[in-house]
Amino acid sequence: MSDTVHYDLSEGVATVTLNRPDAMNALNTELKVALRDTLTAAAEDDEVRAVLLTGSGRAFCVGQDLGEHAQNLQGDLDAVWSTVPEHYTPIATLLATMPKPVVAAVNGVAAGAGAAFAFACDFRVVADTASFTMAFSAVGLSADSGSSWTLPRIVGMAKAKELLLLSTSRVTADEALELGLATEVVAADDVAGRARQLAVRLAAGPTVAYGAIRRSLAYSAGHDIDASLDFERQMMELTGSTEDHRNAVASFLAKDRPTFEGR
């Protein structure tokens, strides 16, 4: 595994840490490949029941490494055009759709694809010193990494247009909380601990149900009420056949607190 991503699994939580602190965790090819492959492994590992994504140093992630990108524009156009389908799209898809909850610990600035990755997560615990900047149009690019899908669903279409078109606008942590971009804002020294506390709580929950809820919400965003109700039926059949459901019902009837095993 590349040193650009650190991985730790404990208490059912896979902590994935972007590790290019001197470059503010800018996404060069090595980091993008490592992040994609690490998230794939976490999504497929039954021992992982929640994922925590964060950055090392003073930034969460400032998006594409523009130094590498500039070199590719001059000499490797295949790398320029392939990075969205090979890296950004699968990373965003994994964060948004893996069958387990994902928490972002936004420890510092999140820009461009870095911000989009945070928006693809279920929860964003944000340091009071952090900020978000969309950045795409500032360098003459369109939106990627799912930001055209996640942003309107979080803040509404009008605000999404403002953030993406006026991409030099910086959203502070407090503003992010007001907009719904942050789940909660905490002191910078507390962001790692608070985000882990939330991830551990999720890891102890009904993992299959969490995954089904994620799928249902994503499905309903593009389908009418009849189709969405039918999909809910399918997810109820899936979760209703789990050991977690049966055990939780038995615990409820016995007036005990249920213990979930994630199956």
C-alpha positions as CSV (number, residue, x, y, z in Angstrom):
1,M,0.0,0.0,0.0
2,S,1.2,3.5,-0.8
3,D,2.4,5.8,2.0
4,T,0.1,8.4,0.6
5,V,-2.8,6.7,2.4
6,H,-2.8,5.4,5.9
7,Y,-5.2,2.7,6.9
8,D,-6.3,1.5,10.3
9,L,-9.1,-0.9,11.3
10,S,-10.2,-1.1,14.9
11,E,-13.6,-1.4,16.6
12,G,-15.2,-2.0,13.2
13,V,-14.0,1.4,11.9
14,A,-11.7,1.6,8.9
15,T,-9.9,5.0,9.2
16,V,-8.6,6.1,5.9
17,T,-6.1,9.1,6.1
18,L,-4.9,11.0,3.2
19,N,-1.2,11.4,3.8
20,R,0.5,14.1,1.7
21,P,0.6,16.8,4.4
22,D,3.3,18.9,2.8
23,A,1.1,19.2,-0.3
24,M,-2.1,19.7,1.7
25,N,-3.2,16.2,0.6
26,A,-3.4,17.3,-3.1
27,L,-4.5,14.4,-5.2
28,N,-1.7,13.2,-7.4
29,T,-2.0,9.9,-9.3
30,E,-0.4,7.8,-6.5
31,L,-2.8,9.1,-3.9
32,K,-5.8,8.7,-6.1
33,V,-5.0,5.1,-6.9
34,A,-4.2,4.3,-3.3
35,L,-7.4,6.0,-2.1
36,R,-9.6,4.2,-4.6
37,D,-8.1,0.8,-3.8
38,T,-8.2,1.4,-0.1
39,L,-11.9,2.3,-0.2
40,T,-12.6,-0.7,-2.4
41,A,-11.0,-3.0,0.2
42,A,-12.9,-1.3,3.0
43,A,-16.2,-1.6,1.2
44,E,-15.7,-5.3,0.6
45,D,-14.4,-6.2,4.0
46,D,-17.1,-7.6,6.3
47,E,-15.0,-6.7,9.3
48,V,-15.4,-3.0,8.4
49,R,-18.8,-1.7,9.5
50,A,-18.1,2.1,9.1
51,V,-15.5,4.2,7.4
52,L,-13.8,7.3,8.6
53,L,-12.1,9.5,6.0
54,T,-9.7,12.3,7.0
55,G,-6.5,14.1,6.1
56,S,-3.1,14.5,7.8
57,G,-1.6,17.9,8.6
58,R,-3.5,21.1,8.2
59,A,-5.7,20.2,5.3
60,F,-8.4,17.7,4.6
61,C,-7.7,17.7,0.8
62,V,-7.2,20.6,-1.6
63,G,-8.3,18.5,-4.7
64,Q,-6.2,17.8,-7.8
65,D,-2.5,18.2,-7.7
66,L,-2.2,21.0,-10.2
67,G,1.5,20.6,-10.6
68,E,1.1,17.1,-11.8
69,H,-1.9,18.1,-13.9
70,A,0.1,20.9,-15.6
71,Q,2.8,18.4,-16.6
72,N,0.2,16.0,-18.0
73,L,-1.4,18.8,-20.0
74,Q,2.0,19.2,-21.7
75,G,3.0,15.6,-22.2
76,D,0.3,13.0,-21.2
77,L,-3.2,13.9,-22.3
78,D,-4.3,10.3,-21.8
79,A,-3.7,10.8,-18.1
80,V,-5.6,14.0,-18.1
81,W,-8.7,12.5,-19.7
82,S,-8.6,9.1,-17.9
83,T,-8.3,10.4,-14.3
84,V,-12.0,11.2,-13.9
85,P,-13.3,7.7,-14.9
86,E,-10.4,5.8,-13.4
87,H,-10.0,7.7,-10.1
88,Y,-12.5,10.5,-9.2
89,T,-15.7,8.7,-10.3
90,P,-15.0,5.4,-8.5
91,I,-13.8,7.2,-5.3
92,A,-17.0,9.3,-5.1
93,T,-19.1,6.3,-6.0
94,L,-17.5,4.2,-3.2
95,L,-18.0,6.9,-0.6
96,A,-21.6,7.5,-1.6
97,T,-22.8,4.0,-2.2
98,M,-20.7,1.4,-0.2
99,P,-23.0,-0.7,2.0
100,K,-21.9,0.9,5.3
101,P,-21.9,4.4,6.7
102,V,-19.1,6.9,6.0
103,V,-17.9,9.8,8.2
104,A,-15.7,12.6,7.0
105,A,-13.5,14.2,9.6
106,V,-12.8,17.5,7.9
107,N,-9.7,18.7,9.8
108,G,-8.9,21.6,7.5
109,V,-9.5,23.1,4.1
110,A,-11.4,21.0,1.6
111,A,-11.3,22.2,-2.0
112,G,-12.4,20.9,-5.3
113,A,-12.6,17.1,-5.4
114,G,-11.6,17.2,-1.7
115,A,-14.7,19.0,-0.8
116,A,-16.7,16.7,-3.2
117,F,-15.4,13.7,-1.4
118,A,-16.6,15.1,1.9
119,F,-20.0,15.8,0.5
120,A,-20.3,12.2,-0.7
121,C,-20.0,11.0,2.9
122,D,-23.0,10.6,5.2
123,F,-21.7,12.8,8.0
124,R,-19.1,15.6,8.1
125,V,-17.6,16.5,11.4
126,V,-15.8,19.8,10.6
127,A,-13.1,21.6,12.5
128,D,-14.0,25.2,13.3
129,T,-10.9,26.3,11.4
130,A,-11.8,24.4,8.3
131,S,-13.4,25.7,5.1
132,F,-14.8,24.5,1.8
133,T,-14.1,25.9,-1.7
134,M,-15.4,24.2,-4.8
135,A,-12.5,25.6,-7.0
136,F,-13.5,23.8,-10.3
137,S,-14.5,26.8,-12.3
138,A,-11.6,28.8,-10.9
139,V,-9.3,26.7,-13.1
140,G,-11.7,26.5,-16.0
141,L,-13.1,23.1,-15.3
142,S,-16.6,21.6,-14.8
143,A,-17.6,19.8,-11.6
144,D,-16.6,16.3,-10.9
145,S,-16.4,13.7,-8.0
146,G,-20.2,13.8,-7.7
147,S,-20.4,17.4,-6.6
148,S,-23.1,18.2,-9.2
149,W,-25.2,15.4,-7.6
150,T,-24.4,15.9,-3.9
151,L,-24.4,19.7,-3.7
152,P,-28.0,20.4,-4.9
153,R,-29.3,17.6,-2.6
154,I,-27.5,19.2,0.4
155,V,-28.0,22.9,-0.2
156,G,-30.5,23.2,-3.0
157,M,-30.0,24.0,-6.7
158,A,-29.6,27.8,-6.4
159,K,-26.9,27.6,-3.7
160,A,-25.2,24.8,-5.5
161,K,-25.0,27.0,-8.6
162,E,-23.6,29.8,-6.5
163,L,-20.9,27.6,-4.9
164,L,-19.9,26.0,-8.2
165,L,-20.0,29.0,-10.5
166,L,-18.5,31.5,-8.0
167,S,-15.9,28.9,-7.0
168,T,-13.5,31.4,-5.4
169,S,-16.1,31.9,-2.6
170,R,-14.9,30.3,0.6
171,V,-17.4,28.7,2.9
172,T,-16.3,28.9,6.6
173,A,-17.1,26.1,9.0
174,D,-20.0,28.1,10.6
175,E,-21.5,28.9,7.2
176,A,-21.1,25.2,6.3
177,L,-23.1,24.3,9.3
178,E,-25.9,26.7,8.4
179,L,-26.0,25.3,4.8
180,G,-26.0,21.7,5.9
181,L,-22.6,21.0,4.5
182,A,-21.4,20.2,8.0
183,T,-23.1,17.8,10.3
184,E,-21.5,19.5,13.3
185,V,-18.6,21.9,13.9
186,V,-16.1,21.3,16.7
187,A,-12.9,22.7,17.9
188,A,-10.0,21.7,15.7
189,D,-8.3,19.7,18.4
190,D,-11.6,17.7,18.9
191,V,-12.5,16.9,15.3
192,A,-10.6,13.5,15.1
193,G,-12.0,12.3,18.4
194,R,-15.5,13.4,17.8
195,A,-15.6,11.9,14.3
196,R,-14.2,8.6,15.5
197,Q,-16.8,8.6,18.3
198,L,-19.5,8.9,15.7
199,A,-17.9,6.3,13.4
200,V,-17.6,3.8,16.3
201,R,-21.3,4.3,17.2
202,L,-22.2,3.6,13.6
203,A,-20.0,0.6,13.5
204,A,-21.9,-0.9,16.4
205,G,-25.2,-0.5,14.6
206,P,-27.2,-2.5,12.1
207,T,-24.8,-2.4,9.1
208,V,-27.1,-4.0,6.6
209,A,-29.9,-1.6,7.5
210,Y,-27.6,1.4,7.2
211,G,-26.5,0.2,3.7
212,A,-30.1,-0.3,2.7
213,I,-31.1,3.2,3.8
214,R,-28.2,4.7,1.8
215,R,-29.4,2.7,-1.2
216,S,-33.0,3.8,-0.8
217,L,-32.2,7.4,-0.5
218,A,-30.0,7.4,-3.6
219,Y,-32.6,5.4,-5.5
220,S,-35.5,7.8,-4.5
221,A,-33.5,10.8,-5.8
222,G,-34.0,9.6,-9.4
223,H,-37.3,7.8,-9.3
224,D,-41.0,8.5,-8.7
225,I,-42.9,7.6,-5.6
226,D,-44.2,4.2,-7.0
227,A,-40.8,3.0,-7.9
228,S,-39.3,4.3,-4.7
229,L,-41.9,2.5,-2.6
230,D,-41.2,-0.7,-4.5
231,F,-37.5,-0.3,-3.8
232,E,-38.3,0.3,-0.2
233,R,-40.1,-3.0,-0.2
234,Q,-37.1,-4.8,-1.6
235,M,-34.8,-3.2,1.1
236,M,-37.3,-4.2,3.8
237,E,-37.2,-7.8,2.6
238,L,-33.4,-7.7,2.6
239,T,-33.1,-6.2,6.1
240,G,-36.0,-8.2,7.5
241,S,-34.1,-11.4,6.9
242,T,-31.0,-10.4,8.8
243,E,-30.0,-11.7,12.2
244,D,-29.8,-8.1,13.4
245,H,-33.5,-7.6,12.8
246,R,-34.6,-10.8,14.4
247,N,-32.3,-10.2,17.4
248,A,-33.5,-6.6,17.8
249,V,-37.1,-7.6,17.8
250,A,-36.4,-10.3,20.4
251,S,-34.5,-7.7,22.5
252,F,-37.3,-5.2,22.3
253,L,-39.9,-7.7,23.5
254,A,-37.5,-8.7,26.3
255,K,-37.0,-5.1,27.2
256,D,-33.3,-5.5,26.5
257,R,-31.0,-3.3,24.5
258,P,-30.2,-4.9,21.1
259,T,-26.6,-5.8,20.1
260,F,-26.0,-5.7,16.3
261,E,-23.5,-7.9,14.6
262,G,-23.8,-6.4,11.2
263,R,-25.4,-9.4,9.5
